[in-house]
Amino acid sequence: MPKLKSRIISITNRKGGVGKSTFTVLLACSIANQFKKKVVVFDLDVQQTIYTIWKGTSKPLFECRSVNVKDLKELISELDGVYDYIFLDVPRITELATQGNNPSVQALKYSDTVVVPVLGTVPDIISTIPFYNLIKDIGQLRKEYNMPFSYKAFLNRSNSRKTNEIALQYLKANGIKLMDNQVNDYAIFQNFDPEADILDQYEGKTRFTSFFNEFCETFKIK
């Protein structure tokens, strides 16, 4: 696939329950609202969480489509340039051993930006490291075809427990590139509303601005 006019962003991880869908919606809303951009989310997950909630809204800040991963390449080509940003809500990838034929991995190969939320627990760390190495391999593949690619992880639901500090040290020791800003364990980050920009709320602006600014600067969102 040639270089695209639209930006393709995936918030993804091998594990479920780490905040992939939540942050897809949070970032899609804020980018659409703050920068007045046309944003769409392709919900590739069989659970269709984002699409189901989006359908129940009257004035969402972004558009959303339920997409079969087999149709992704054709749909991206068809809508390239129609949207400024296309978010892919990629299903979790449970078997890295079959990555060559895994449709979720194939979907990630269309992304120019991949962000990996990770929780500060031992099981999450153990799962994230091989997945992150997979992301690096995808980046190398895209580089060979002269296609843009950038990626980083961030610690989600951060708290003051010792396990979080250990998690950060272990992730960095294993070559995981982490965003400087973590996302703390606040209730405001547990739910999402396709009609609301979290940055328009006092608590959201206080809790989310630093992370959002770093995200935009890191991945050249404007």
RAKA-V894505 format. One record per helix or strand of 3 or more residues. SS is the DSSP state (alpha for helix, beta for strand). FROM is the first residue (numbers start at 0). LEN is the number of residues. Records with the same first field share a line. If there is no record, write none. Layout:
SS=FROM-LEN, FROM-LEN
This chain:
beta=6-5, 38-5, 62-4, 84-5, 112-7, 149-7
alpha=19-16, 48-7, 68-11, 95-6, 102-6, 121-23, 161-12, 186-3, 197-3, 201-17
